[in-house]
């Protein structure tokens, strides 16, 4: 069970990276796959974006989410 959670953290990690990279493309949100990525990652990103302040035009929320996921994944792997 713990390895499944660790693998889920890894998948979310990659989905957040895809979400961040897609934000640089102007029409990416119209793509079905990117909309699915947003749908999957929104439960993690949206609450964090309420807490993490923006620095000008830069949103640090995906980076904070990735750090949390990596830390959680490593913790889960250490207790498995």
Secondary structure, 3 states (H helix, E strand, C coil): CHHHHHHHHHHHHHHHHHHHHHCCCCCHHHCHHHHHHHHHHHHHHHHHHHHCCCECCECCHHHHHHHHHHHHHHHHHHHC
